[in-house]
Amino acid sequence: MTDQSTSLRWDVHVAPPEAMPSGDLGPGEKQAFCSPISATLISGERDAVLVDALLTVGQAHDLAEWITAHDKNLAAVYITHGHGDHWFGLGAVLDRFPDARAFALPAVIEQMRAGSAPEFFELSLPEDEPFDPTSLLFAIDALPPATFDVEFSG
């Protein structure tokens, strides 16, 4: 702990809706879209933590550009829960920020495993660069139910 107080700031990135594969469309619909999704960057003086990494590789590339513009050291990515729109973009974020560590609670990692079955990708994902979400699971550290510091010493 430090005796200095550090001011935390946050900013939200909203990714626009993505076209989805056209499975069952309603009357008059020509294209299905997923809802806009967001990721939050919480930063101190020099370090930042990203909360969630979005759905597609393309969204994650845009997110990485947005993070870079904040001129902070991305120290960690915290995944809030196992739905793909919160973590499928993680690989692209970690590629851009290789020193960042990804964290999720153990129950969230289990939800991620369950939600990364191949049949999900064939039916549900918007068109994007191909990737293997199961390989991302090895990049995520289990976080005990506790807190972590934004300003990492080192």
C-alpha positions in Angstrom: 0.0 0.0 0.0 1.1 3.5 -0.6 0.3 6.5 1.6 -0.4 8.6 -1.5 -3.9 8.6 -2.8 -4.1 8.0 -6.6 -7.1 9.3 -8.5 -8.8 6.7 -10.6 -10.4 7.5 -13.9 -12.6 5.5 -16.1 -13.7 5.6 -19.7 -16.1 3.5 -21.7 -15.6 2.2 -25.2 -18.8 1.2 -27.0 -18.5 -1.0 -30.1 -21.2 -0.6 -32.7 -23.7 -3.4 -33.5 -22.2 -6.2 -35.6 -24.1 -8.1 -38.4 -24.8 -11.6 -37.3 -25.3 -14.7 -39.5 -28.8 -14.6 -40.9 -30.4 -17.7 -39.2 -34.1 -17.1 -38.3 -35.1 -13.6 -39.3 -38.4 -12.0 -38.3 -40.9 -10.8 -40.9 -39.4 -8.0 -43.0 -35.9 -8.3 -41.5 -33.0 -8.6 -43.9 -30.1 -8.9 -41.5 -29.7 -9.7 -37.8 -27.4 -7.6 -35.6 -26.0 -8.1 -32.1 -26.4 -5.2 -29.7 -23.7 -2.6 -29.1 -21.3 -3.8 -26.4 -18.9 -2.0 -24.2 -15.6 -2.3 -22.4 -14.4 -0.1 -19.6 -10.9 1.2 -19.0 -10.1 2.0 -15.3 -6.8 3.9 -15.0 -4.6 5.4 -12.4 -1.6 7.7 -13.0 0.3 5.2 -15.2 -1.5 1.8 -15.2 -4.9 0.7 -16.5 -7.2 -2.3 -16.2 -9.5 -3.2 -19.0 -12.9 -4.6 -18.0 -14.0 -7.0 -20.7 -12.5 -7.5 -24.2 -15.5 -7.4 -26.6 -16.8 -10.0 -29.0 -15.0 -10.0 -32.3 -11.3 -9.7 -33.3 -12.2 -6.6 -35.3 -13.9 -4.9 -32.3 -10.9 -5.9 -30.2 -8.5 -4.3 -32.7 -10.5 -1.0 -32.5 -10.5 -1.4 -28.7 -6.7 -1.8 -28.6 -6.3 1.4 -30.6 -8.6 3.2 -28.2 -6.6 1.9 -25.2 -3.4 3.0 -26.8 -4.8 6.5 -27.2 -5.1 6.7 -23.4 -1.3 6.5 -23.0 -1.4 4.1 -20.1 0.3 0.8 -19.3 -2.4 -1.9 -19.7 -1.5 -4.1 -16.8 -4.6 -6.3 -16.6 -7.8 -7.4 -18.3 -10.6 -8.5 -16.1 -13.3 -10.6 -17.6 -16.6 -10.1 -15.8 -18.4 -13.2 -17.0 -18.2 -16.0 -19.5 -20.4 -14.8 -22.3 -18.4 -14.5 -25.6 -19.2 -10.8 -26.0 -17.0 -10.1 -22.9 -13.9 -12.2 -23.8 -13.7 -13.5 -27.4 -11.7 -10.4 -28.3 -9.1 -11.1 -25.6 -6.5 -12.6 -27.9 -6.3 -9.5 -30.0 -6.0 -7.3 -26.9 -3.3 -9.5 -25.4 -1.4 -9.6 -28.8 -1.3 -5.8 -28.7 -0.4 -5.6 -25.0 1.7 -8.7 -24.3 2.6 -7.7 -20.8 -1.0 -7.4 -19.6 -2.4 -10.3 -17.6 -6.0 -11.6 -18.0 -8.0 -12.5 -14.9 -11.4 -14.0 -14.2 -13.0 -15.7 -11.2 -12.9 -19.5 -11.4 -16.6 -19.8 -11.9 -16.3 -17.3 -14.9 -13.5 -19.5 -16.4 -15.8 -22.5 -16.2 -18.6 -20.5 -17.9 -16.1 -19.5 -20.6 -15.2 -23.2 -21.1 -18.9 -24.2 -21.5 -19.6 -21.3 -23.9 -16.7 -22.0 -26.2 -18.1 -25.1 -27.8 -17.4 -25.3 -31.6 -21.1 -25.5 -32.4 -21.6 -22.0 -30.9 -19.2 -20.4 -33.4 -20.8 -22.1 -36.4 -24.2 -20.6 -35.5 -23.8 -17.5 -33.5 -20.8 -15.3 -34.3 -20.7 -12.4 -36.7 -18.3 -12.7 -39.6 -14.8 -11.9 -38.4 -11.3 -13.2 -38.5 -11.2 -16.8 -37.4 -9.8 -17.6 -34.0 -9.8 -20.5 -31.5 -11.3 -19.3 -28.1 -10.2 -22.5 -26.3 -6.6 -21.4 -26.7 -7.5 -18.1 -24.9 -8.6 -20.0 -21.8 -4.9 -20.8 -21.1 -4.1 -17.1 -21.0 -6.5 -16.3 -18.2 -5.5 -16.6 -14.5 -8.0 -17.5 -11.9 -8.6 -14.6 -9.6 -9.6 -15.4 -6.0 -12.6 -13.4 -4.8 -10.6 -10.3 -3.7 -9.3 -7.1 -5.1 -6.2 -6.1 -7.1 -4.4 -2.8 -7.4 -4.6 -0.7 -10.5 -1.2 1.0 -9.9 1.1 -2.0 -9.9 4.5 -1.4 -8.4 7.5 -2.5 -10.2 
